[in-house]
Amino acid sequence: MTSNAAESFNSVTEEFRKYPITTLVEFIRFTLQSWFADRLENADKCATPLATLFEKNLAKIHENARYRRVQRNGANLYNVGRGPNGERGGDVNLVERTCTCGVFTLLKLPCLHACAAALKTNTSVYTLCSPYYSKETWRKIYDDTINLAGDEDDWVLPEHIKNMKVGVPVEKKPVGRPRKSNAGRRRENRFPSGDKKGSVPRNCSRCGSSGHNRATCKARI
């Protein structure tokens, strides 16, 4: 398992996290609805038994499988020889849908050895594919509705939600050792009219007060 999908979605919603929660939720709904609509349209255009990507991959594998030597070994087992350039062979069981190379067993999609065995026995490779790769499954995944939240005036809220009072955020104390006071230090800026020096105080970008910065601010907002 990887977190690629979560990381990709986080990058999409990053800009909207600073907005109110209702705006963020509406953006997520709109984004998912757009993605579902685009993918459903692509699935409707598909004219092959498998989804477009898997159909292309299987066609390429099936073509290369024509050059492999296949020998039957028992009722359901087939020994597939090495390729013309010394590529690995494999033992295929078409009934159990397994191959010693591991690809057919793991992905439930015919590997090169399984395609070669299917050609030997005049078996359709589509019967060896998991239904998860089919066009019908592809379409069902995105053939769903993401309902709108509706107008806020029409929302029906429970009484305990209506009476709920939301307090101010809980402020956490900054991690680490407190910094020493540098109140005596000021960034000095020389006025262009002469040699007189003026102090430029620094204000906190969080609360607007002087004498500290955002990192050391302890004000309750």
N, C-alpha and C positions, 0 to 999 in steps of 0.2 A: 504494500500500500504506500502511496505517496500523497503529499499534500499539494500537488500541483494545481488541482482544481480549486482548492480553497485559496491558495495564493493568488491565482488568476482572478478569482471573484473579489478578493480583498483589494486588488489593484484597481478594479473597476469601480468599487464603491468608496475608495479612499477619499475622493474629493467631496463626497456628500456626507461624510461622517460628522462634519462640523455643523450641519444643518439640524433643525429640530427632528425629533424621532419620526414624526408623521411624514415629513418630507423624505427622509431616508427610506422609510418603508415603501412609500409610493414609488420612489426611484427603483428599488429592488423589484417591486411588482412589475413595473414597466419594462425593466431590463429582461426579466425572465419571460415575460409575455412575448417580447420581440424575438428572443432566442427560440422559443418554442415554435412561433409562427414560421420563422425562417427554416428551421429544421423539418417541420411538418411539410412545408412546401417542397423541400428537396426530396423527402420520402415519397411524396405523391408523384413526383416526376420520375422516380426510379422505375425502370422497365425490366429489371432482372430479378431472379428469385432471391438473391442475396442483396444486402445493402451495397451501395456503389463501391465503397472502398474494398470490402471483402471480396466482391465479385472480381475486381481487377486483380487482386492478389492471387485469388484461386485460379484465374485463367492463366496467369503467368506460371504458376507452379504446375498446373496441369499440362502445359505445353512442354516444360522441361522433363516431366515424368515420362514422356514418350521414349526417351533415350535410355531408360533403365531396363535391365534384364530382371524378369520376375519369375520365380520358381515356387510352385506350390509345395507346402510342407505340412501335410495333414489336412484336416477338414476345413479349418478356418484361418490357418497361418500361411503367410506368404513371405518368402525371402526376397528382398529387393537388393540387387547388386550395387556396386559402387558406380559412380558416374564416370564419364569419359576422361575427366581430369583428376580422378581419384577421390571424388567426393564420397562422403560416408554413405554406407548402405543401411538397411534396417529390416527388422522383422515386424510385419503388420498383421494384426488380427482385425478383420473387417467387422466381425460380429460384436466384439467387445470395444471396438474403436480405439485401439491402442497401437503404439509403435515404440520400438526400443529407442528411437531418437528423442522421444519425450514430447515433441511438439504436438502431435495428434492427441496424445493422452492429456496434455495440459490445456490446450486451447480449444479442444473439441472442434477443430477445423482441420480438414485433411492436409497432411504434410505431403511432401513430394513422394515419399514412399507409399503412402496410402493412395495417392492418385495413380501411381504406377500399378498398384494391386487392383484398383478399381478398373483401370483400362484392361487389365488381364482378364477380369471376370465380367466385363461389360456391365459394371455397376455404376449407376449415376452418382457422381460425387456429391450431389445435393442431398442425397439420402444419408450421407455421412456427416453432414454439417449440423451443428447444434441449432435449434430453432431461434436462439438469441441473435444469430447473424442474419436472419431473414428480413425481407422487406416489410412483412407484416408486423414483426416485433419492433422494427425501427419506427414504423408509423405509430404504433400503439404507445410508445414511450412519450411522444410529444403530442398525442391526440388527447389533450386534457385542457381543462379550463382553469385559469387563474382569475378568480372573481375580484371585482373592484371592491374597495372598502365602502364606497358610497358617500353620500353627503353627511357631514358630521351632525347636522340637525336631525337626521333620520336614525342615528345610532340609538340602540336600546341598551342602556347601561344598568347593571345591577345597582341596588341602593348602596351597598357597601363600597362600590367603586365611586359613586357620586359623592359620598360623604368622606372619602379618603382625603387626608391632608398630606401633601407632599412637602417635606421639610427641605432645608438647604442641604447641599451636598456635604458629606462628612469630609473634613479636611484632614489629610494625613501629614504627620510631621515629616519633614525632609529627612531622608536617609543619610546616615553618616554623622560625623562630628560637626557641631556648629562652627561656622566660620567666624574668625575674629573680626571685631568691628573695625572698619576702615573709614569711620566717619570723618576722620581728620584729613583723609586723602580726597582730593578733588581733581578732576581733570581740568587743567588750566588752559585757557585760550587767550592768547594775546590779541588785544583789540588792534585793529588796523590803524587807528588814529595815533597811537603812541606806544610807549613802553608799559602802559598800565596793564596789569594782569587782572582778569576777571575769572571767578570760579563758575564753572558750569555744573550745577547739581544734576545728579542722575535720579530720575524718577522710576518707580516700579511700573512696568508695563502691565501689571495685573490689577493693582489697586490704585495706582496713580500717586501714591505717597513717595516721599523722598527718604533717603537714608538706607535703602536696601533695594534689591532687585527681585525679579520674578522667582528665582530659584530659592531665595530665603524668605519669601513672603509668607506671613502667618495670618494674614487678614482673612476673615470669613466672608465669602462672596455669596 
